[in-house]
Amino acid sequence: MKNSRLTLLILVMISCNELTMEVESSCRTIGIKLDSLNKIEEKKIEKLFKEINSKRIKKYDGENSAMIYYSVIKHNRIVDSLIIELKSTEENDLLKKEVTERFEINKTDLKNKLNTITEFNTKMEIDSLLAPSKDTAVLPNFTIIPRFQDGKLNASKSGELLLLKLIDKTKDEKRLK
C-alpha cells in the first residue's frame, strides 16, 4: 500500500514538473514573439518620426514628435535593462519586487509624458495601454519577462498612436493653407 502511494506521488510530481516546464517554455516563446513585434513597432514609430520631421512643421509639433519618439525609445531601453537584470538572477523575491516597481514607475512616467499632449484626446487610450500591472512581483521570472515585453509593445503602440495623430494634424494644416 505504501509503495503504491509513493509511486502515485512520484508520478504526480513528475507530471507537475513537466507541466511547469511546458508553461515556462510557452512564456519564453511569448516573450520572444512580443519582443519581435515590438521591434517592428519601434521601426514604425521611427519611420513616422522621420516623416513628421522631414516636412516644414511648426516648432511645437516637432518638439512633440521628438518627445514622443525619444520617450518611448528610452522607456523600452530601460525595460530591456530590467529584463536583463531579471534574467541574470535566480528567483529572488526582493529583487523581483524592486525590478517590477522600477518597471511600474517607468511606465507611469511614460504615461504622464505622453498625456501632456492633450490636443488629440488620447488620454483614455494611452491610460489603458499603459495601465499599471498588479501583483507582478509574485510571479516567477519567466512570466514577468513577457509582461515586461508586453509593456514595451504597449509603449510603442502609444507612441505610434500619437505620432499618427500628429501626422494627420500636419496634413490638415497643409490643406488649410
Sequence and secondary structure as in RCSB ss.txt:
>XXXX:A:sequence
MKNSRLTLLILVMISCNELTMEVESSCRTIGIKLDSLNKIEEKKIEKLFKEINSKRIKKYDGENSAMIYYSVIKH
NRIVDSLIIELKSTEENDLLKKEVTERFEINKTDLKNKLNTITEFNTKMEIDSLLAPSKDTAVLPNFTIIPRFQD
GKLNASKSGELLLLKLIDKTKDEKRLK
>XXXX:A:secstr
 HHHHHHHHHHHHHHHHHHHHHHHHHHHHHHHHHHHHHHHHHHHHHHHHHHHHTS   HHHHHHHHHHHHHHHHH
HHHHHHHHHHHHTS   HHHHHHHHHHHHHHHHHHHHHHTT  TT  HHHHHHHT   SSGGGS HHHHHHHHHH
HHHHHHHHHHHHHHHHHHHHHHHHHH 
